[in-house]
Amino acid sequence: TLADDIERELKGLGMDDARVEIQITPRVNATEYGVDQVELFIETNQGEGMHPLKRVASGGELSRLTLAIQGASSGVATIHTAIYDEVDTGVGGAIAEAIGTKLRCAAQEGQAIVITHMPQIAALGAHHLAVRKERADGRVHTRVISVNGESRSEEIARMLGGARISKRIADHAEELLDRALEAA
């Protein structure tokens, strides 16, 4: 049942053909992890066959699988804090928006820290931090700043259009943020 629920969650995350299988093997002796060995097998693309998760999933796929497991187990188990590093790898706008919506739902039960380059996902966050690299004294320093209000809109526009932000790009950033507010 859990594998079916995970597969259903993956369909909305750009992994429509993924199949999941959970294998439970009794251990000869009990350990601090219990009496069963549990292993997750996955086929991320049709025709590839089932393989142990630890051998086949990319970073983006692993993040999406974690999000799917969290969605499949909502109401049963709560993950208090989850970190999703580039959960958007290899996806386009519509799937990114779906991932952002699922991340927003996941964060209602706990906290989701998301590292993303997709404005569709960033716009859906409750808080937005931007990472900046600056040169000073012959070295590069990393600074993390909170962006909100107009600075958030500018950051979303920068994510959309790069260094040169036109009115059209700025309007698109505002639209993404407005849609995120409506979804809340």
C-alpha positions in Angstrom: 0.0 0.0 0.0 2.8 2.4 0.9 4.6 1.7 -2.4 1.3 2.4 -4.3 0.8 5.7 -2.4 4.4 6.8 -3.2 4.0 6.0 -6.9 0.8 8.1 -6.9 2.7 11.0 -5.3 5.6 10.7 -7.8 3.2 11.1 -10.7 2.6 14.7 -9.8 6.3 15.3 -9.5 7.4 14.6 -13.0 8.1 10.9 -12.4 5.1 9.5 -14.1 6.6 6.1 -15.0 8.3 5.5 -11.7 7.6 2.2 -9.9 8.3 1.5 -6.3 8.7 -1.7 -4.4 9.4 -2.2 -0.8 11.2 -5.5 0.2 11.1 -6.7 3.7 13.5 -9.5 4.7 13.6 -11.0 8.2 17.0 -10.7 9.9 18.6 -13.7 11.6 19.2 -11.7 14.7 17.5 -8.5 15.9 19.5 -5.3 15.8 19.0 -1.8 17.1 17.0 -1.3 13.8 14.6 -4.1 14.5 14.0 -7.7 13.2 13.5 -6.8 9.6 15.7 -5.5 6.8 13.7 -3.0 4.7 14.9 -1.9 1.3 13.3 0.4 -1.2 13.6 -0.5 -4.9 12.7 1.9 -7.7 12.4 2.0 -11.4 12.7 5.7 -12.3 12.1 5.3 -16.0 10.0 2.7 -17.8 12.1 -0.3 -19.1 15.1 0.2 -16.7 14.0 -2.4 -14.2 13.8 -2.3 -10.5 17.0 -1.5 -8.6 17.9 -0.6 -5.0 17.3 3.1 -4.4 20.8 3.6 -3.1 22.2 2.7 -6.5 20.1 4.5 -9.0 18.4 7.7 -7.9 20.0 11.0 -8.8 20.0 13.9 -6.3 16.8 15.5 -7.8 15.0 12.1 -8.0 16.0 11.3 -4.4 14.6 14.7 -3.2 11.4 14.1 -5.2 11.1 10.6 -3.7 11.6 12.0 -0.2 8.8 14.5 -0.9 6.6 11.7 -2.3 7.2 9.5 0.8 6.3 12.5 3.0 3.1 13.0 1.0 2.2 9.3 1.1 2.7 9.1 4.9 1.0 12.4 5.8 -1.4 11.9 8.6 0.6 8.8 9.7 4.1 10.2 10.3 5.4 13.7 10.5 8.8 14.8 9.3 9.6 17.9 11.4 12.4 19.2 9.2 13.3 18.1 5.7 16.0 19.6 3.4 15.4 19.4 -0.3 18.5 20.2 -2.3 17.7 21.0 -5.9 14.5 19.0 -5.9 13.8 20.7 -9.2 16.7 19.2 -11.2 15.7 18.3 -14.7 12.1 19.6 -14.6 10.4 22.5 -16.3 7.9 25.1 -15.2 4.7 23.1 -14.8 6.4 20.3 -12.9 8.3 22.9 -10.8 5.1 24.5 -9.8 3.6 21.1 -8.8 6.7 20.4 -6.8 6.5 23.8 -5.1 2.9 23.2 -4.2 3.7 19.8 -2.7 6.6 21.3 -0.8 4.3 24.0 0.6 1.9 21.2 1.8 4.8 19.3 3.3 5.9 22.4 5.2 2.5 22.7 6.8 3.2 19.7 9.0 6.8 20.7 9.7 9.6 22.7 8.0 10.9 22.3 4.5 14.2 23.9 3.7 14.5 24.1 -0.1 17.5 24.9 -2.2 16.2 25.8 -5.7 17.0 27.8 -8.8 13.4 27.6 -10.0 11.4 30.8 -9.5 8.1 28.8 -9.6 9.3 26.9 -6.4 10.9 29.9 -4.7 7.7 32.0 -5.1 5.7 29.4 -3.2 8.0 29.5 -0.1 6.8 31.2 3.1 10.3 32.7 3.5 12.9 33.4 0.9 16.7 33.6 1.5 19.1 34.5 -1.2 22.8 33.5 -1.3 25.3 36.1 -2.5 29.0 35.7 -3.2 31.0 38.9 -2.7 34.7 39.7 -3.2 36.4 41.5 -0.4 40.1 41.6 0.7 41.1 39.3 -2.2 38.7 36.6 -1.1 35.2 35.5 -1.9 32.7 35.6 1.0 29.2 34.0 1.0 26.4 36.0 2.5 22.8 34.8 3.1 20.1 37.5 3.1 16.4 37.5 3.7 14.4 38.8 0.8 10.8 40.0 1.2 8.5 42.6 -0.3 10.1 44.5 -3.2 13.5 42.7 -2.8 11.7 39.3 -3.1 10.0 40.4 -6.3 13.4 41.6 -7.6 15.0 38.2 -6.6 12.3 36.2 -8.4 12.7 38.4 -11.4 16.5 37.8 -11.3 15.8 34.1 -11.2 13.6 34.4 -14.2 15.6 36.7 -16.4 19.2 37.0 -15.2 21.1 40.2 -14.8 18.9 42.4 -17.1 15.4 42.6 -15.7 12.8 44.0 -18.1 9.4 45.3 -17.2 7.9 42.1 -18.7 10.1 39.9 -16.5 9.3 42.0 -13.4 5.6 41.7 -14.2 6.0 37.9 -14.5 7.8 37.8 -11.1 4.9 39.7 -9.5 2.4 37.3 -11.1 4.3 34.3 -9.7 4.2 35.8 -6.2 0.5 36.8 -6.6 -0.4 33.2 -7.6 1.6 31.9 -4.6 -0.5 34.1 -2.3 -3.7 32.8 -3.9 -2.5 29.2 -3.4 -1.8 29.8 0.3 
